[in-house]
Amino acid sequence: MYLTTDKKKEIFAKHGKSDADTGTAEGQIALFTYRINHLSGHLKKNHKDYATERSLVLLVGKRKALLDYLKKKDITRYRAIIAELGLRK
């Protein structure tokens, strides 16, 4: 499995307030980015996997909604997470 409990805790500890704080927008955006990168790599090998393609599109939409929310609420946190994850905006 590509996403273990330890990996999730590591992501939330790095981008959230703590490893148990799964509700922050930054932590969720980081988790979605990790999953998006994994699914993109999978789709490069298996281009006819349409269920994974749909999941990828849904994840990108969720991440975009969270980024838009963060942009409206606190622009400094938004800029920090964009720079930290290397996302283009």
PyMOL commands that set and color helices and strands:
alter all, ss='L'
color gray80, all
select helices_A, chain A and resi 5-15+25-45+50-73+75-85
alter helices_A, ss='H'
color red, helices_A
deselect
rebuild
show_as cartoon
